[in-house]
Amino acid sequence: MPWRGTRDPYRIWVSEIMLQQTQVQTVLPYYPAFLRRFPTVAALARAPLDQVLAAWSGLGYYRRARHLHQAAARVVRDHGGHVPRDPESFGALPGVGRYTTGAVLSIAFDRALPVLDGNVARVLSRLGAVPAAIRDPGGARRLWELAGSLVPMRAPGDWNQALMELGATVCVARAPRCETCPVARWCRARARGRPEAFPPAHPRRPAVRLRRAVVLIRKRGRLLMIRRHGSLLEGLWEPPGVDLAQDADARRRLRPLMARLGVGGRVRDTGRRVSHTITHRTIEVEVWSAAPGDTMAHQGRWVDVDRTQVGITALAARLSQIHDRRAE
C-alpha cells in the first residue's frame, strides 16, 4: 500500500482520513491522485474547497475532506506549515480524533500512542476474550485501556500498523484465519473455540427510506447543478431536487424550485427511478427533466460532469448518465 513505508506526517494523515469507514481498495486510486494535486499541507491549505471536494468526489463521507482542508489551513497558520507532533496540538485540529492522533503520531514521530479502529478492536477483543464492542461507549473505553497498556515504547508505529493489518487480513470478522495467525497461541477466544463470538454484536442503526425528486436540465452538454446544504453533503453539487413526503405530488413540489432557480419550461416525469443509499438511508429518487429555456439559473451552475472542477455527489454522477432527449 502506498502509504506504508513513509514517515511524512502529511501523507500518513491523508491516508488515515481516507481510510476512515472506507475500504482499502476504494482508497487506493484516490490517494496518489490526491497527493499529486495537493503534495504538501501548504498546497492543500491554499486550494479552494471546491477543488478539494472535486478530488474527493466518489470517496464519500465528504465531511472528512472539509475537515482536512480546514485543518491544513490551521497547520499553516498556527504551526508554520509543519504537522504538530504534540498529541494535544494535533488532536485539536478539525476532524482529528483519538484514533487519527495515535496513528499519525506513532507512525510519523514514534510517539507511544495507541490506536483503536474496528480491526484493532476485533483483535484485542478476541485476544483477551473481552466482551466489548467499539460502538458501545463502555466497551470502547475498555478496549482503549487495553490498547494503551500494550503499545510499546519502541517502534509504536510498527506495532499499531501490525495490529491494523492483523485485523484486516487474518483476524477478520467472519471465518477468521486462526491457523495462520501469529498470536493464535495466546488467543483466549480461539482457546474457547468461539472466536467469532468476539466482539459481541452491536445493534445497527435502523434503515430509513426517503423519497426525492430531481430535475435534469441540460444545455450544450452540461448539466445544471446546485450546491447542497446540510451536514451530510455540504458544499457538493447535484441536480436540483426536493425531498418528498410519501404522498406528496412531485410536480407541485418542483414548481417553486424551478421558479427560484429562474429556469423556465415545464417539468416532465421521465419514468426513471434510481435507488441510492447513503449510510443507513435509502433514497428512492424520481427523475424528472426540463428544457433550459432562455433563462439563466440564478443559483445554479452548468457542469460538464466529465471535466468538472467541483465536487459532485455520487448520486449526481449516476444521474448524469440518464438522458431524456425530448427535454434537450
N, C-alpha and C positions, 0 to 999 in steps of 0.2 A: 504494500500500500504506500502511496507516495508521501504520506505524512510520517511514516516511520523512518527513523534514522536522522531526522533533523533536530537541531536544538534551537532553531529560530522560534522564539515565543509567539510571534505573529502568525506564522504558518501553522503552528500547533493549535493556536487559539482558533483560527479559521476552521481547521478540521474538526475540532471538538464541537464547535457551534453547528456545523453542517451535520454532524453525526447524531445530534440530539433528535431522538424519535424518528430517525431516518436510517434505512439500511445502507450498508457499505456500498453495495453495488449501485445504488441510486446516486450516492455521493461521488463515486469515482470520476465520472466525466466532468462534474461541476468544479471540483477542487482545483485542478490545474488551470481551467479556463478562468476561474475567478481570480487566481493569483497572477495570471498573465495580465488581466485587466487592472488589478489593484495589487501590485507587487509588494507594497510596503504599507504600514499603518498610515503613513502620511498621505499616500496616494488614495487610500480608501477614505480618509477624512476629507480630502479635497473634492471628491467626486460628488456630483448631485445625487440625491436619494433616488431619483428615477433611474439613473444608470445602475445603481446598486441593486435595486429591485428587478431591473431587467436581467442582470446577470444571475439573479436568484430564481428567475421565473421557471416554474416546474419543480422546484425543490420543496416547495410547501413551507408551512409554518413561517410566514413572512415576517412575523414579529422578530424572529431571530436576526434577520437582515437589518431591520430598522435599528435594533439594539446594538448590533455590531457596528453599524455606521455611527451611531451616537457615541459609542464607547471609543471608537478610533479618534473622533474629534476631541474627546476629553483627554485621551492619552497625549495627543499633540499639544493641547492647550495646557494641561497640568503637569505632564511628565516629560516634556521635551521630546516627544515622539518615541520614547522608549517604554515598552511594556513593563509596568512596575513588577518587581519581584517580591514585594511585600504583600502577604495574603490579604491584609486589611485594605490596602490601596487597590489591589487588583479586584478583590471581591466587591468593591464599591462601584465598579463600572456597570453601566446598564447591561442587563442580560447575563451577567456573570454571577453564578451561584456557587454553592459549596463544591459541587462536583467539578465544574469548569476550573475553579481556582485550584483544586487539588491536582487535576490532570495537567493543566498547563504549567504550573509552577514546579511540580515534581519532575516533569519530563525536561523542561527547559532549564531549570535552575537548581535541580537536585534538592528541592525543599521536601522535607519528610512529611508530606501531607497525604491523607488517604483519599481514595475515590470510591464512589458508590453509584453505579448505574444498574440497570436491570440485570446485565450479565454478571457483574461482580456480586450483586445481592444474591443471585441464584447460587453462585459458587460458595459463598460464605454460609448461606442458609443450609446447604447440603453438607458442607464440610463439617459443621458442628451440629447438624440436625436441629437447627434453630428454627422454630415455627414462627418466622417473622417475614412479612412481605413489605417491600419497599413502598408500596402505595398506601400502606397503613402508617400513620404518624408514629405510633408506638413501636411498630416493627422497624421502621426506618431508623429510629433512634438507637435501637439495639444493634442493628447492622452497622451503623456509622461507628458506634463504640468498638465493635469487633474489628472493623476495617482499620480504625485508628490504632488499635492495640497490636496489629500485625505488621503495619508498614515499617520497613527497615530504615535506618539512618543512611545506609549506603545504597546507592542506586535506587532510590524510591520510585523513580520514573519507570525503570525497567520492571520493577515489581508490579506497579499499577498496570502497565501495559500487558504484562503476563496474565494478570487476573482477568483483564478485559478479554484477551484472546482465548483464555481457557473457557470462559463463559460463552463466547461467541462461536467457538469451533468444536469443543469437546463436551462441556457441561451444558448442553443445550436444553431447552425447555422440555422437548419431547424426545424420547428414546436417547438419553444421554449415552455417550460413548465411553462408558466406565472402563472398558477393557484397555483403552489407550490413554487413560487419564494418569498423569504423572503423580497425582496426590491421592489416588484411589485407596491406597493402604490406610490412609488417615481419615477417610470419609465416613462419618458416622451414619449418614443417610444410606449409603451403599451397604454398610455393615448390617443395617436393619432390613435390607432388601427392598427399600422403598424410596429410591432417590427422587422419583417424580412426585412424591408427596410433599416435597420441599422445593421452594417456599409454598406456604398454603395459598390456595386460590383467593383472589380478592375480587369482590363483585365489580363487574364492568358498569360503566355508565349506561343507562337505558338509551336505546336508539330513538332518535327524533326524526320524524318525517315532516318535511316542509314542502311548500308549493311556491313556485316563482314563474313569472312570465318575463321574457326578454324580447327585445325587438332588434333584428338585424337590419341595419341601414348601410348600404354600400354606395361608394362614389369613386369612380375611376380606380377600382381595385382595392380601395381602402375601406375599412370598417369603422363606423362611428362607435367610439367608446367614451365612457365617463369614469371618473375616479371614484373608487369605492371608499366608503367611510365606515368606521366601526372597528373594534379591536381586532377582529379576525383577519380582515383583508385590507386594512387601512393603507391607502396610497396606491393600490393596484388599479389597473384599468380593466374594464369589462363592458360589453354592450349594455345599453340602458335597460333597466328592468325594474319590476316591482315585486315585493313579496305579497302573497295572496292567502287569504283565508280559504279554507277548503271549499266553501260555497260561493266564493267571490266571482264576479264577472270580470274576466281578464281584460276584455276590450275597454270596458268602462274605466277600469283602474289605470290603463295605459294612456288614456287620452290626456289627463292633466300632465303626465310626464312628458309627452310629446310637445305639449304647449310650452312647458318650462324650458325645454331644450331649443325651442324655436324651429323645430323640424316640421315642415308641412307634410300633407299627404295622409291617406288612411292607412291604418294598420290592418294586416290580414293574418289570419292563423295559417301557418304552413302545414299544420297537422303533425309536425315533428315533435317528438318528446325525448328529452335527454334526462337520464338518471345520473345524478352527480353526488358523490359522497365527500364530505369534509369532516374529519374526526368522527364524531358519533352522529352527525347529521346527514340524512339522505334527502336531497333536494330533487323534486320532480319538476323539471324545467319545461315549460311550454314555449315553443319557439314561434315568434311572430316576425313579420317583416313589414317594411315600409319603404317607399321611394324617398330619396333625399329631397326632392323638390329643389327650389332655388334658395331656400333659407339656410343660412349657416347656423350650425348648432352653437349656442352661446356658451354652454357649459361643457361641451364635448370636445373630442379630438379625433381626427381622422387618422387611423393607424393602419400601416402596412404590416400585417402580422409577421411576414417573413423577414422584415428588416427593422423591426421595432427597436427603439432605444428606450422604451419604457417597460416597466414590469406589468405583465398581464396575468390574469388568473388562469388556472388550469382549465376552468370552465370556458373562459374566453377563447383559449386555444382550440378547444373542442368545437365550440360554436362556429369558429371561423371557417370550418370545413363544410358547413351547411350553406347551400346556395339556393335561393329562390329566384329563378330567372324572371319571373313575372314582375318582381318588385324592383329589378335593377334597371 
